Amino acid sequence: MTRTLIALAAGQELEPRVIGPITQTDIVRFAGAGGDFNPLHHDDEYARRAGLPGVIAMGQMQAGMLAAFVSDLVGVENLLGFSVRFASPLAIGETLRLGGRVETLDNGVAELLVEAAVGERVVVSGRARVRTL
């Protein structure tokens, strides 16, 4: 099923989404789904020995949340491209704010700048190309 295209405007801020606080269970569930059993994501002592403040979520977890944020907005069938850059680890107990803005709009294609942040600290930044009115 194809959803109706939504109207977007250059410079438009996207309605933010808040997720969290992130729990150990969230991380373990994602590890099970994705097969990433690196001890940084489930062994607090191991993560601390590696110089981290404790267990961290896998970057792909936040990237997936950001992708879902965009596809929920425009419909996955209207997502033409998506890329991310990992900027900072996400720890247990932190709350993510997903947001973004429309950078450009040309011939029914919008370029979105999106990010997942904890406070002012960007965890994942990204770009998405989407079909729009």
N, C-alpha and C positions, 0 to 999 in steps of 0.2 A: 504494500500500500504506500503510495506517495502522498505525503502531507502537503498542504498548501504552503507555498513559499511565504516567508514572513518579510515584512518591510524593515529594512535597516537603513540608517543614515550615517554618512561619514561624520566621525566625531562622537557618535552615540556611545554612551556608557552602557555596558551590559548589566542587567540586574544581577547582583552578586549572590553567591550561594555560600553558606557556612557549613562546614563538616567538622565534627569532632565534639569533644576532644578525642584524639586518636587513642585507641587502646591496644594492648598487647594482642587481644583477640582479633582486632582488625588486621594486624600485621600477620598473625599466624594463619588466618583465613586466606589472605592474599598469597602467602607463601605456599599454602596447599594448592591453591588454584593455579599458580604460576610455576610451581616447582623450584622456587628460589629458597633454599634452606641454608644460606650463608649464616653462620652464627652471629653476625652483626645484627641480624633481624630477630633473634630469639634468645641469645645468651648475653645477659647484662654484663657479667664479669668479662667475657671475651671482648665485648664492645668497649668497655672501659680500658682494657689493656691496649686496645687499638687506638686510644686517644680520644674516644667519643665520650659524651656525658652519660651514655647508656645505650640501650637498644634503639635502633633507628628503623624507620620504614624504608622499603625499597623505593627507589625513585620511580619505578614503573607504576607503583600504586598511586602516587600523586599525579603522574602523567595520565593514568587511566581515569582518575577523577576529573581531571581537566578536560579530557576528551569527551567524557559523558556530559559534562557541563555544556560543551559546545553542541554536541549532537542532540541533547535534550532541547536546546534552543531552536535549532534549525532543522532537525531531523537528520539522521545518519545518511540518508540517501542524498542529502544536499551538501554533505561534507566532501569537498574536492581535494583537500590537502591538509595535513596536520603535522607540525614538527614541534619538538620541545627541546629545552636546554635545562639541565639539572643545575641548580645554583647552590642549594644548601640542604643539609639533612633535616628530616622531620622526626621528632622524638615523640615518644609516648606522652600523652597528656596535652600535646599542643593541638590547637584548633586552626584549621585551614579556612581561609577566605578565598574563594574562587571568583575571579572577575575579569573584566577586560573592556575593550572599546573597539569600535569599528574604525580602522585606520583609513581605508579607502573604499570606494564603491565605484565600479566601472562595468557597464554592460551586464548588469545582473549578477556580478560576482563581487563579494565583499571580502576584504582582507581584515582579519581580526587579530588584535594583539591580546593575548590572554595570559593570566598568571595565577598561580596558587601561592599564597603568602601566609605567613604567621606574623601578625602585626605588620611592621614595616619590612620584615625580612622576606624576600622572595625565595621560595623553595624551588619552584619550577616556572619558567616562562615559556611561552609558546606563540605560535602563529597558526592561524587557520584560514583556509580559503573556502568560502561557502557560497552556494547559490542563494540569491535573494530576489525580491521584487525590484 
